Amino acid sequence: MDIEEIKARLRERGIPVDGKWEETEAKSKVESPIIENQKESLGKIGTLLEQQLEQDQQRVADLHVALQRLKHGGGG
């Protein structure tokens, strides 16, 4: 099989062989399971970080109250 036969077969299948690539139609959205898992994991991590922040802020507030009591001679 020579190069012209190969080119003819490619042309028959709609593949350009003259060096010019044509625009292709947009395909439907392809989802990657890896990316979807990463997005889900990052969402969970974000939620956990928000919960930890709330707990830390409450702890700081509690410690601030305890410090104020100690400064003013109150007991705990």
Secondary structure, DSSP 8 states (H G I E B T S, - for coil): --HHHHHHHHHHTT---SS-------------HHHHHHHHHHHHHHHHHHHHHHHHHHHHHHHHHHHHHHHTT---
